[in-house]
Structure formats: C-alpha cells, structure tokens
Amino acid sequence: MPKPLNWNDAEDIGIELSEQHPEIDPLTVRFTDLHRYVTELPDFKDEPAKSSEGKLEAIQMAWHEEYKDRTQA
C-alpha cells in the first residue's frame, strides 16, 4: 500500500504528477491548477489549505525534473 502523501513530499508528488500527466510541461502549469492536480492524487491525504507558494514551487520543480528525464532521454 502506498504511503499517504502530504505537502512536504515534493519529490514523490512530482513523480506521481509525471505519471498522471505525462503530456504536460510542468513549467506551463499555473499554481491554481497545480494545487488541484496535487489534491486530486489518490494518495494525497493532507489538508488542501496547508499548501503554500513555496511548497507548490518545490512540487513543480520536482515534477519538472521528472519531465526533463523523460523527454530528454
């Protein structure tokens, strides 16, 4: 069983978002949409209101690393 994700799990969330949305360049995603994508992940169990710009940015950068690995390979 996968571990529940929270806002501090940027790397794990980035991997999941990369798998859920492989066609999306994460740098084109607005933070409002990113927030929705994160809270819609099946393993995400944190309070939606606990997000912050810094947490969303860390998630976006982790997702971007996964995206780069996949598209530049």
mmCIF file of the N, C-alpha and C atoms, coordinates in Angstrom:
data_MODEL
# 
_entry.id   MODEL 
# 
loop_
_atom_site.group_PDB 
_atom_site.id 
_atom_site.type_symbol 
_atom_site.label_atom_id 
_atom_site.label_alt_id 
_atom_site.label_comp_id 
_atom_site.label_asym_id 
_atom_site.label_entity_id 
_atom_site.label_seq_id 
_atom_site.pdbx_PDB_ins_code 
_atom_site.Cartn_x 
_atom_site.Cartn_y 
_atom_site.Cartn_z 
_atom_site.occupancy 
_atom_site.B_iso_or_equiv 
_atom_site.pdbx_formal_charge 
_atom_site.auth_seq_id 
_atom_site.auth_comp_id 
_atom_site.auth_asym_id 
_atom_site.auth_atom_id 
_atom_site.pdbx_PDB_model_num 
ATOM 1   N N  . MET A 1 1  ? 0.853  -1.193 0.000   1.00 0.00 ? 1  MET A N  1 
ATOM 2   C CA . MET A 1 1  ? 0.000  0.000  0.000   1.00 0.00 ? 1  MET A CA 1 
ATOM 3   C C  . MET A 1 1  ? 0.889  1.244  0.000   1.00 0.00 ? 1  MET A C  1 
ATOM 4   N N  . PRO A 1 2  ? 0.645  2.186  -0.937  1.00 0.00 ? 2  PRO A N  1 
ATOM 5   C CA . PRO A 1 2  ? 1.458  3.401  -0.995  1.00 0.00 ? 2  PRO A CA 1 
ATOM 6   C C  . PRO A 1 2  ? 1.264  4.256  0.259   1.00 0.00 ? 2  PRO A C  1 
ATOM 7   N N  . LYS A 1 3  ? 2.325  4.978  0.607   1.00 0.00 ? 3  LYS A N  1 
ATOM 8   C CA . LYS A 1 3  ? 2.215  5.843  1.783   1.00 0.00 ? 3  LYS A CA 1 
ATOM 9   C C  . LYS A 1 3  ? 1.395  7.082  1.434   1.00 0.00 ? 3  LYS A C  1 
ATOM 10  N N  . PRO A 1 4  ? 0.652  7.594  2.395   1.00 0.00 ? 4  PRO A N  1 
ATOM 11  C CA . PRO A 1 4  ? -0.104 8.827  2.144   1.00 0.00 ? 4  PRO A CA 1 
ATOM 12  C C  . PRO A 1 4  ? 0.845  9.991  1.881   1.00 0.00 ? 4  PRO A C  1 
ATOM 13  N N  . LEU A 1 5  ? 0.512  10.808 0.911   1.00 0.00 ? 5  LEU A N  1 
ATOM 14  C CA . LEU A 1 5  ? 1.333  11.958 0.559   1.00 0.00 ? 5  LEU A CA 1 
ATOM 15  C C  . LEU A 1 5  ? 0.828  13.204 1.269   1.00 0.00 ? 5  LEU A C  1 
ATOM 16  N N  . ASN A 1 6  ? 1.776  14.099 1.596   1.00 0.00 ? 6  ASN A N  1 
ATOM 17  C CA . ASN A 1 6  ? 1.405  15.406 2.131   1.00 0.00 ? 6  ASN A CA 1 
ATOM 18  C C  . ASN A 1 6  ? 2.228  16.471 1.416   1.00 0.00 ? 6  ASN A C  1 
ATOM 19  N N  . TRP A 1 7  ? 1.987  17.717 1.753   1.00 0.00 ? 7  TRP A N  1 
ATOM 20  C CA . TRP A 1 7  ? 2.615  18.838 1.052   1.00 0.00 ? 7  TRP A CA 1 
ATOM 21  C C  . TRP A 1 7  ? 4.135  18.820 1.107   1.00 0.00 ? 7  TRP A C  1 
ATOM 22  N N  . ASN A 1 8  ? 4.714  18.121 2.076   1.00 0.00 ? 8  ASN A N  1 
ATOM 23  C CA . ASN A 1 8  ? 6.173  18.073 2.199   1.00 0.00 ? 8  ASN A CA 1 
ATOM 24  C C  . ASN A 1 8  ? 6.814  17.001 1.330   1.00 0.00 ? 8  ASN A C  1 
ATOM 25  N N  . ASP A 1 9  ? 6.030  16.200 0.641   1.00 0.00 ? 9  ASP A N  1 
ATOM 26  C CA . ASP A 1 9  ? 6.536  15.105 -0.188  1.00 0.00 ? 9  ASP A CA 1 
ATOM 27  C C  . ASP A 1 9  ? 6.695  15.527 -1.645  1.00 0.00 ? 9  ASP A C  1 
ATOM 28  N N  . ALA A 1 10 ? 7.425  16.613 -1.871  1.00 0.00 ? 10 ALA A N  1 
ATOM 29  C CA . ALA A 1 10 ? 7.533  17.191 -3.216  1.00 0.00 ? 10 ALA A CA 1 
ATOM 30  C C  . ALA A 1 10 ? 8.055  16.188 -4.239  1.00 0.00 ? 10 ALA A C  1 
ATOM 31  N N  . GLU A 1 11 ? 9.106  15.453 -3.894  1.00 0.00 ? 11 GLU A N  1 
ATOM 32  C CA . GLU A 1 11 ? 9.689  14.502 -4.851  1.00 0.00 ? 11 GLU A CA 1 
ATOM 33  C C  . GLU A 1 11 ? 8.681  13.424 -5.252  1.00 0.00 ? 11 GLU A C  1 
ATOM 34  N N  . ASP A 1 12 ? 8.035  12.827 -4.253  1.00 0.00 ? 12 ASP A N  1 
ATOM 35  C CA . ASP A 1 12 ? 7.059  11.765 -4.536  1.00 0.00 ? 12 ASP A CA 1 
ATOM 36  C C  . ASP A 1 12 ? 5.868  12.298 -5.315  1.00 0.00 ? 12 ASP A C  1 
ATOM 37  N N  . ILE A 1 13 ? 5.414  13.488 -4.965  1.00 0.00 ? 13 ILE A N  1 
ATOM 38  C CA . ILE A 1 13 ? 4.293  14.094 -5.688  1.00 0.00 ? 13 ILE A CA 1 
ATOM 39  C C  . ILE A 1 13 ? 4.709  14.403 -7.123  1.00 0.00 ? 13 ILE A C  1 
ATOM 40  N N  . GLY A 1 14 ? 5.934  14.903 -7.304  1.00 0.00 ? 14 GLY A N  1 
ATOM 41  C CA . GLY A 1 14 ? 6.436  15.184 -8.652  1.00 0.00 ? 14 GLY A CA 1 
ATOM 42  C C  . GLY A 1 14 ? 6.441  13.940 -9.525  1.00 0.00 ? 14 GLY A C  1 
ATOM 43  N N  . ILE A 1 15 ? 6.849  12.815 -8.945  1.00 0.00 ? 15 ILE A N  1 
ATOM 44  C CA . ILE A 1 15 ? 6.849  11.548 -9.687  1.00 0.00 ? 15 ILE A CA 1 
ATOM 45  C C  . ILE A 1 15 ? 5.419  11.157 -10.061 1.00 0.00 ? 15 ILE A C  1 
ATOM 46  N N  . GLU A 1 16 ? 4.513  11.249 -9.104  1.00 0.00 ? 16 GLU A N  1 
ATOM 47  C CA . GLU A 1 16 ? 3.112  10.874 -9.380  1.00 0.00 ? 16 GLU A CA 1 
ATOM 48  C C  . GLU A 1 16 ? 2.491  11.782 -10.432 1.00 0.00 ? 16 GLU A C  1 
ATOM 49  N N  . LEU A 1 17 ? 2.758  13.088 -10.345 1.00 0.00 ? 17 LEU A N  1 
ATOM 50  C CA . LEU A 1 17 ? 2.202  14.001 -11.341 1.00 0.00 ? 17 LEU A CA 1 
ATOM 51  C C  . LEU A 1 17 ? 2.766  13.704 -12.727 1.00 0.00 ? 17 LEU A C  1 
ATOM 52  N N  . SER A 1 18 ? 4.038  13.341 -12.788 1.00 0.00 ? 18 SER A N  1 
ATOM 53  C CA . SER A 1 18 ? 4.652  12.995 -14.060 1.00 0.00 ? 18 SER A CA 1 
ATOM 54  C C  . SER A 1 18 ? 3.987  11.767 -14.668 1.00 0.00 ? 18 SER A C  1 
ATOM 55  N N  . GLU A 1 19 ? 3.623  10.829 -13.819 1.00 0.00 ? 19 GLU A N  1 
ATOM 56  C CA . GLU A 1 19 ? 2.938  9.628  -14.300 1.00 0.00 ? 19 GLU A CA 1 
ATOM 57  C C  . GLU A 1 19 ? 1.489  9.921  -14.681 1.00 0.00 ? 19 GLU A C  1 
ATOM 58  N N  . GLN A 1 20 ? 0.825  10.778 -13.924 1.00 0.00 ? 20 GLN A N  1 
ATOM 59  C CA . GLN A 1 20 ? -0.588 11.094 -14.176 1.00 0.00 ? 20 GLN A CA 1 
ATOM 60  C C  . GLN A 1 20 ? -0.775 12.022 -15.380 1.00 0.00 ? 20 GLN A C  1 
ATOM 61  N N  . HIS A 1 21 ? 0.198  12.909 -15.599 1.00 0.00 ? 21 HIS A N  1 
ATOM 62  C CA . HIS A 1 21 ? 0.075  13.923 -16.657 1.00 0.00 ? 21 HIS A CA 1 
ATOM 63  C C  . HIS A 1 21 ? 1.357  13.965 -17.502 1.00 0.00 ? 21 HIS A C  1 
ATOM 64  N N  . PRO A 1 22 ? 1.684  12.880 -18.199 1.00 0.00 ? 22 PRO A N  1 
ATOM 65  C CA . PRO A 1 22 ? 2.960  12.821 -18.916 1.00 0.00 ? 22 PRO A CA 1 
ATOM 66  C C  . PRO A 1 22 ? 3.078  13.819 -20.068 1.00 0.00 ? 22 PRO A C  1 
ATOM 67  N N  . GLU A 1 23 ? 1.972  14.312 -20.554 1.00 0.00 ? 23 GLU A N  1 
ATOM 68  C CA . GLU A 1 23 ? 1.990  15.208 -21.705 1.00 0.00 ? 23 GLU A CA 1 
ATOM 69  C C  . GLU A 1 23 ? 2.167  16.677 -21.322 1.00 0.00 ? 23 GLU A C  1 
ATOM 70  N N  . ILE A 1 24 ? 2.105  16.990 -20.039 1.00 0.00 ? 24 ILE A N  1 
ATOM 71  C CA . ILE A 1 24 ? 2.129  18.380 -19.591 1.00 0.00 ? 24 ILE A CA 1 
ATOM 72  C C  . ILE A 1 24 ? 3.541  18.800 -19.199 1.00 0.00 ? 24 ILE A C  1 
ATOM 73  N N  . ASP A 1 25 ? 3.974  19.955 -19.731 1.00 0.00 ? 25 ASP A N  1 
ATOM 74  C CA . ASP A 1 25 ? 5.222  20.572 -19.273 1.00 0.00 ? 25 ASP A CA 1 
ATOM 75  C C  . ASP A 1 25 ? 4.880  21.291 -17.965 1.00 0.00 ? 25 ASP A C  1 
ATOM 76  N N  . PRO A 1 26 ? 5.454  20.853 -16.845 1.00 0.00 ? 26 PRO A N  1 
ATOM 77  C CA . PRO A 1 26 ? 5.076  21.423 -15.551 1.00 0.00 ? 26 PRO A CA 1 
ATOM 78  C C  . PRO A 1 26 ? 5.320  22.929 -15.429 1.00 0.00 ? 26 PRO A C  1 
ATOM 79  N N  . LEU A 1 27 ? 6.242  23.464 -16.216 1.00 0.00 ? 27 LEU A N  1 
ATOM 80  C CA . LEU A 1 27 ? 6.518  24.898 -16.118 1.00 0.00 ? 27 LEU A CA 1 
ATOM 81  C C  . LEU A 1 27 ? 5.419  25.740 -16.752 1.00 0.00 ? 27 LEU A C  1 
ATOM 82  N N  . THR A 1 28 ? 4.482  25.096 -17.445 1.00 0.00 ? 28 THR A N  1 
ATOM 83  C CA . THR A 1 28 ? 3.360  25.829 -18.042 1.00 0.00 ? 28 THR A CA 1 
ATOM 84  C C  . THR A 1 28 ? 2.110  25.793 -17.155 1.00 0.00 ? 28 THR A C  1 
ATOM 85  N N  . VAL A 1 29 ? 2.198  25.107 -16.010 1.00 0.00 ? 29 VAL A N  1 
ATOM 86  C CA . VAL A 1 29 ? 1.031  24.909 -15.142 1.00 0.00 ? 29 VAL A CA 1 
ATOM 87  C C  . VAL A 1 29 ? 0.932  26.042 -14.124 1.00 0.00 ? 29 VAL A C  1 
ATOM 88  N N  . ARG A 1 30 ? -0.244 26.662 -14.058 1.00 0.00 ? 30 ARG A N  1 
ATOM 89  C CA . ARG A 1 30 ? -0.492 27.694 -13.039 1.00 0.00 ? 30 ARG A CA 1 
ATOM 90  C C  . ARG A 1 30 ? -0.593 27.026 -11.673 1.00 0.00 ? 30 ARG A C  1 
ATOM 91  N N  . PHE A 1 31 ? -0.237 27.761 -10.634 1.00 0.00 ? 31 PHE A N  1 
ATOM 92  C CA . PHE A 1 31 ? -0.281 27.193 -9.288  1.00 0.00 ? 31 PHE A CA 1 
ATOM 93  C C  . PHE A 1 31 ? -1.686 26.775 -8.883  1.00 0.00 ? 31 PHE A C  1 
ATOM 94  N N  . THR A 1 32 ? -2.708 27.454 -9.368  1.00 0.00 ? 32 THR A N  1 
ATOM 95  C CA . THR A 1 32 ? -4.073 27.043 -9.032  1.00 0.00 ? 32 THR A CA 1 
ATOM 96  C C  . THR A 1 32 ? -4.373 25.662 -9.612  1.00 0.00 ? 32 THR A C  1 
ATOM 97  N N  . ASP A 1 33 ? -3.897 25.414 -10.840 1.00 0.00 ? 33 ASP A N  1 
ATOM 98  C CA . ASP A 1 33 ? -4.094 24.092 -11.453 1.00 0.00 ? 33 ASP A CA 1 
ATOM 99  C C  . ASP A 1 33 ? -3.206 23.052 -10.784 1.00 0.00 ? 33 ASP A C  1 
ATOM 100 N N  . LEU A 1 34 ? -1.983 23.431 -10.450 1.00 0.00 ? 34 LEU A N  1 
ATOM 101 C CA . LEU A 1 34 ? -1.077 22.510 -9.767  1.00 0.00 ? 34 LEU A CA 1 
ATOM 102 C C  . LEU A 1 34 ? -1.671 22.073 -8.430  1.00 0.00 ? 34 LEU A C  1 
ATOM 103 N N  . HIS A 1 35 ? -2.232 23.013 -7.705  1.00 0.00 ? 35 HIS A N  1 
ATOM 104 C CA . HIS A 1 35 ? -2.875 22.706 -6.422  1.00 0.00 ? 35 HIS A CA 1 
ATOM 105 C C  . HIS A 1 35 ? -3.973 21.661 -6.623  1.00 0.00 ? 35 HIS A C  1 
ATOM 106 N N  . ARG A 1 36 ? -4.775 21.852 -7.654  1.00 0.00 ? 36 ARG A N  1 
ATOM 107 C CA . ARG A 1 36 ? -5.858 20.908 -7.949  1.00 0.00 ? 36 ARG A CA 1 
ATOM 108 C C  . ARG A 1 36 ? -5.302 19.545 -8.333  1.00 0.00 ? 36 ARG A C  1 
ATOM 109 N N  . TYR A 1 37 ? -4.277 19.511 -9.187  1.00 0.00 ? 37 TYR A N  1 
ATOM 110 C CA . TYR A 1 37 ? -3.675 18.236 -9.580  1.00 0.00 ? 37 TYR A CA 1 
ATOM 111 C C  . TYR A 1 37 ? -3.165 17.471 -8.358  1.00 0.00 ? 37 TYR A C  1 
ATOM 112 N N  . VAL A 1 38 ? -2.519 18.185 -7.441  1.00 0.00 ? 38 VAL A N  1 
ATOM 113 C CA . VAL A 1 38 ? -1.968 17.535 -6.252  1.00 0.00 ? 38 VAL A CA 1 
ATOM 114 C C  . VAL A 1 38 ? -3.091 16.973 -5.388  1.00 0.00 ? 38 VAL A C  1 
ATOM 115 N N  . THR A 1 39 ? -4.087 17.794 -5.110  1.00 0.00 ? 39 THR A N  1 
ATOM 116 C CA . THR A 1 39 ? -5.155 17.348 -4.207  1.00 0.00 ? 39 THR A CA 1 
ATOM 117 C C  . THR A 1 39 ? -6.010 16.246 -4.824  1.00 0.00 ? 39 THR A C  1 
ATOM 118 N N  . GLU A 1 40 ? -5.970 16.091 -6.142  1.00 0.00 ? 40 GLU A N  1 
ATOM 119 C CA . GLU A 1 40 ? -6.720 15.020 -6.807  1.00 0.00 ? 40 GLU A CA 1 
ATOM 120 C C  . GLU A 1 40 ? -5.949 13.702 -6.871  1.00 0.00 ? 40 GLU A C  1 
ATOM 121 N N  . LEU A 1 41 ? -4.668 13.700 -6.483  1.00 0.00 ? 41 LEU A N  1 
ATOM 122 C CA . LEU A 1 41 ? -3.909 12.445 -6.484  1.00 0.00 ? 41 LEU A CA 1 
ATOM 123 C C  . LEU A 1 41 ? -4.526 11.481 -5.484  1.00 0.00 ? 41 LEU A C  1 
ATOM 124 N N  . PRO A 1 42 ? -4.674 10.210 -5.852  1.00 0.00 ? 42 PRO A N  1 
ATOM 125 C CA . PRO A 1 42 ? -5.334 9.249  -4.962  1.00 0.00 ? 42 PRO A CA 1 
ATOM 126 C C  . PRO A 1 42 ? -4.644 9.077  -3.609  1.00 0.00 ? 42 PRO A C  1 
ATOM 127 N N  . ASP A 1 43 ? -3.312 9.215  -3.570  1.00 0.00 ? 43 ASP A N  1 
ATOM 128 C CA . ASP A 1 43 ? -2.576 9.003  -2.323  1.00 0.00 ? 43 ASP A CA 1 
ATOM 129 C C  . ASP A 1 43 ? -2.395 10.278 -1.501  1.00 0.00 ? 43 ASP A C  1 
ATOM 130 N N  . PHE A 1 44 ? -2.873 11.408 -2.018  1.00 0.00 ? 44 PHE A N  1 
ATOM 131 C CA . PHE A 1 44 ? -2.692 12.670 -1.291  1.00 0.00 ? 44 PHE A CA 1 
ATOM 132 C C  . PHE A 1 44 ? -3.721 12.771 -0.168  1.00 0.00 ? 44 PHE A C  1 
ATOM 133 N N  . LYS A 1 45 ? -3.234 12.924 1.056   1.00 0.00 ? 45 LYS A N  1 
ATOM 134 C CA . LYS A 1 45 ? -4.129 12.913 2.218   1.00 0.00 ? 45 LYS A CA 1 
ATOM 135 C C  . LYS A 1 45 ? -4.024 14.152 3.096   1.00 0.00 ? 45 LYS A C  1 
ATOM 136 N N  . ASP A 1 46 ? -3.252 15.158 2.696   1.00 0.00 ? 46 ASP A N  1 
ATOM 137 C CA . ASP A 1 46 ? -3.075 16.354 3.514   1.00 0.00 ? 46 ASP A CA 1 
ATOM 138 C C  . ASP A 1 46 ? -4.231 17.331 3.306   1.00 0.00 ? 46 ASP A C  1 
ATOM 139 N N  . GLU A 1 47 ? -4.298 18.326 4.172   1.00 0.00 ? 47 GLU A N  1 
ATOM 140 C CA . GLU A 1 47 ? -5.322 19.363 4.068   1.00 0.00 ? 47 GLU A CA 1 
ATOM 141 C C  . GLU A 1 47 ? -5.001 20.285 2.892   1.00 0.00 ? 47 GLU A C  1 
ATOM 142 N N  . PRO A 1 48 ? -5.927 20.497 1.977   1.00 0.00 ? 48 PRO A N  1 
ATOM 143 C CA . PRO A 1 48 ? -5.664 21.380 0.840   1.00 0.00 ? 48 PRO A CA 1 
ATOM 144 C C  . PRO A 1 48 ? -5.219 22.786 1.255   1.00 0.00 ? 48 PRO A C  1 
ATOM 145 N N  . ALA A 1 49 ? -5.733 23.286 2.355   1.00 0.00 ? 49 ALA A N  1 
ATOM 146 C CA . ALA A 1 49 ? -5.407 24.649 2.784   1.00 0.00 ? 49 ALA A CA 1 
ATOM 147 C C  . ALA A 1 49 ? -3.992 24.788 3.332   1.00 0.00 ? 49 ALA A C  1 
ATOM 148 N N  . LYS A 1 50 ? -3.296 23.686 3.560   1.00 0.00 ? 50 LYS A N  1 
ATOM 149 C CA . LYS A 1 50 ? -1.934 23.753 4.106   1.00 0.00 ? 50 LYS A CA 1 
ATOM 150 C C  . LYS A 1 50 ? -0.873 24.016 3.039   1.00 0.00 ? 50 LYS A C  1 
ATOM 151 N N  . SER A 1 51 ? -1.274 24.182 1.813   1.00 0.00 ? 51 SER A N  1 
ATOM 152 C CA . SER A 1 51 ? -0.293 24.449 0.759   1.00 0.00 ? 51 SER A CA 1 
ATOM 153 C C  . SER A 1 51 ? 0.242  25.872 0.896   1.00 0.00 ? 51 SER A C  1 
ATOM 154 N N  . SER A 1 52 ? 1.359  26.110 0.239   1.00 0.00 ? 52 SER A N  1 
ATOM 155 C CA . SER A 1 52 ? 1.928  27.459 0.184   1.00 0.00 ? 52 SER A CA 1 
ATOM 156 C C  . SER A 1 52 ? 2.614  27.601 -1.167  1.00 0.00 ? 52 SER A C  1 
ATOM 157 N N  . GLU A 1 53 ? 2.965  28.819 -1.498  1.00 0.00 ? 53 GLU A N  1 
ATOM 158 C CA . GLU A 1 53 ? 3.643  29.042 -2.770  1.00 0.00 ? 53 GLU A CA 1 
ATOM 159 C C  . GLU A 1 53 ? 4.965  28.267 -2.807  1.00 0.00 ? 53 GLU A C  1 
ATOM 160 N N  . GLY A 1 54 ? 5.687  28.243 -1.700  1.00 0.00 ? 54 GLY A N  1 
ATOM 161 C CA . GLY A 1 54 ? 6.952  27.521 -1.635  1.00 0.00 ? 54 GLY A CA 1 
ATOM 162 C C  . GLY A 1 54 ? 6.783  26.027 -1.828  1.00 0.00 ? 54 GLY A C  1 
ATOM 163 N N  . LYS A 1 55 ? 5.754  25.456 -1.222  1.00 0.00 ? 55 LYS A N  1 
ATOM 164 C CA . LYS A 1 55 ? 5.505  24.022 -1.360  1.00 0.00 ? 55 LYS A CA 1 
ATOM 165 C C  . LYS A 1 55 ? 5.106  23.689 -2.803  1.00 0.00 ? 55 LYS A C  1 
ATOM 166 N N  . LEU A 1 56 ? 4.262  24.525 -3.393  1.00 0.00 ? 56 LEU A N  1 
ATOM 167 C CA . LEU A 1 56 ? 3.854  24.299 -4.780  1.00 0.00 ? 56 LEU A CA 1 
ATOM 168 C C  . LEU A 1 56 ? 5.044  24.437 -5.729  1.00 0.00 ? 56 LEU A C  1 
ATOM 169 N N  . GLU A 1 57 ? 5.913  25.402 -5.456  1.00 0.00 ? 57 GLU A N  1 
ATOM 170 C CA . GLU A 1 57 ? 7.089  25.582 -6.297  1.00 0.00 ? 57 GLU A CA 1 
ATOM 171 C C  . GLU A 1 57 ? 8.018  24.363 -6.199  1.00 0.00 ? 57 GLU A C  1 
ATOM 172 N N  . ALA A 1 58 ? 8.205  23.830 -5.000  1.00 0.00 ? 58 ALA A N  1 
ATOM 173 C CA . ALA A 1 58 ? 9.045  22.645 -4.826  1.00 0.00 ? 58 ALA A CA 1 
ATOM 174 C C  . ALA A 1 58 ? 8.454  21.452 -5.584  1.00 0.00 ? 58 ALA A C  1 
ATOM 175 N N  . ILE A 1 59 ? 7.146  21.307 -5.540  1.00 0.00 ? 59 ILE A N  1 
ATOM 176 C CA . ILE A 1 59 ? 6.476  20.225 -6.267  1.00 0.00 ? 59 ILE A CA 1 
ATOM 177 C C  . ILE A 1 59 ? 6.639  20.429 -7.774  1.00 0.00 ? 59 ILE A C  1 
ATOM 178 N N  . GLN A 1 60 ? 6.450  21.646 -8.228  1.00 0.00 ? 60 GLN A N  1 
ATOM 179 C CA . GLN A 1 60 ? 6.587  21.935 -9.656  1.00 0.00 ? 60 GLN A CA 1 
ATOM 180 C C  . GLN A 1 60 ? 8.004  21.623 -10.141 1.00 0.00 ? 60 GLN A C  1 
ATOM 181 N N  . MET A 1 61 ? 9.023  21.970 -9.348  1.00 0.00 ? 61 MET A N  1 
ATOM 182 C CA . MET A 1 61 ? 10.405 21.703 -9.742  1.00 0.00 ? 61 MET A CA 1 
ATOM 183 C C  . MET A 1 61 ? 10.709 20.196 -9.743  1.00 0.00 ? 61 MET A C  1 
ATOM 184 N N  . ALA A 1 62 ? 10.168 19.474 -8.773  1.00 0.00 ? 62 ALA A N  1 
ATOM 185 C CA . ALA A 1 62 ? 10.350 18.016 -8.745  1.00 0.00 ? 62 ALA A CA 1 
ATOM 186 C C  . ALA A 1 62 ? 9.676  17.383 -9.963  1.00 0.00 ? 62 ALA A C  1 
ATOM 187 N N  . TRP A 1 63 ? 8.487  17.844 -10.293 1.00 0.00 ? 63 TRP A N  1 
ATOM 188 C CA . TRP A 1 63 ? 7.770  17.350 -11.469 1.00 0.00 ? 63 TRP A CA 1 
ATOM 189 C C  . TRP A 1 63 ? 8.567  17.687 -12.734 1.00 0.00 ? 63 TRP A C  1 
ATOM 190 N N  . HIS A 1 64 ? 9.122  18.890 -12.771 1.00 0.00 ? 64 HIS A N  1 
ATOM 191 C CA . HIS A 1 64 ? 9.911  19.320 -13.931 1.00 0.00 ? 64 HIS A CA 1 
ATOM 192 C C  . HIS A 1 64 ? 11.137 18.422 -14.126 1.00 0.00 ? 64 HIS A C  1 
ATOM 193 N N  . GLU A 1 65 ? 11.793 18.031 -13.047 1.00 0.00 ? 65 GLU A N  1 
ATOM 194 C CA . GLU A 1 65 ? 12.942 17.123 -13.149 1.00 0.00 ? 65 GLU A CA 1 
ATOM 195 C C  . GLU A 1 65 ? 12.515 15.792 -13.767 1.00 0.00 ? 65 GLU A C  1 
ATOM 196 N N  . GLU A 1 66 ? 11.384 15.270 -13.334 1.00 0.00 ? 66 GLU A N  1 
ATOM 197 C CA . GLU A 1 66 ? 10.865 14.025 -13.911 1.00 0.00 ? 66 GLU A CA 1 
ATOM 198 C C  . GLU A 1 66 ? 10.535 14.213 -15.392 1.00 0.00 ? 66 GLU A C  1 
ATOM 199 N N  . TYR A 1 67 ? 9.933  15.343 -15.711 1.00 0.00 ? 67 TYR A N  1 
ATOM 200 C CA . TYR A 1 67 ? 9.566  15.659 -17.094 1.00 0.00 ? 67 TYR A CA 1 
ATOM 201 C C  . TYR A 1 67 ? 10.812 15.725 -17.969 1.00 0.00 ? 67 TYR A C  1 
ATOM 202 N N  . LYS A 1 68 ? 11.857 16.401 -17.477 1.00 0.00 ? 68 LYS A N  1 
ATOM 203 C CA . LYS A 1 68 ? 13.107 16.507 -18.244 1.00 0.00 ? 68 LYS A CA 1 
ATOM 204 C C  . LYS A 1 68 ? 13.729 15.133 -18.458 1.00 0.00 ? 68 LYS A C  1 
ATOM 205 N N  . ASP A 1 69 ? 13.759 14.322 -17.404 1.00 0.00 ? 69 ASP A N  1 
ATOM 206 C CA . ASP A 1 69 ? 14.331 12.973 -17.523 1.00 0.00 ? 69 ASP A CA 1 
ATOM 207 C C  . ASP A 1 69 ? 13.604 12.165 -18.607 1.00 0.00 ? 69 ASP A C  1 
ATOM 208 N N  . ARG A 1 70 ? 12.306 12.312 -18.672 1.00 0.00 ? 70 ARG A N  1 
ATOM 209 C CA . ARG A 1 70 ? 11.508 11.540 -19.615 1.00 0.00 ? 70 ARG A CA 1 
ATOM 210 C C  . ARG A 1 70 ? 11.629 12.074 -21.044 1.00 0.00 ? 70 ARG A C  1 
ATOM 211 N N  . THR A 1 71 ? 11.635 13.385 -21.190 1.00 0.00 ? 71 THR A N  1 
ATOM 212 C CA . THR A 1 71 ? 11.603 13.962 -22.546 1.00 0.00 ? 71 THR A CA 1 
ATOM 213 C C  . THR A 1 71 ? 12.977 14.106 -23.164 1.00 0.00 ? 71 THR A C  1 
ATOM 214 N N  . GLN A 1 72 ? 14.036 14.093 -22.376 1.00 0.00 ? 72 GLN A N  1 
ATOM 215 C CA . GLN A 1 72 ? 15.394 14.248 -22.918 1.00 0.00 ? 72 GLN A CA 1 
ATOM 216 C C  . GLN A 1 72 ? 16.117 12.913 -23.029 1.00 0.00 ? 72 GLN A C  1 
ATOM 217 N N  . ALA A 1 73 ? 15.435 11.836 -22.687 1.00 0.00 ? 73 ALA A N  1 
ATOM 218 C CA . ALA A 1 73 ? 16.084 10.510 -22.751 1.00 0.00 ? 73 ALA A CA 1 
ATOM 219 C C  . ALA A 1 73 ? 16.050 9.958  -24.158 1.00 0.00 ? 73 ALA A C  1 
# 
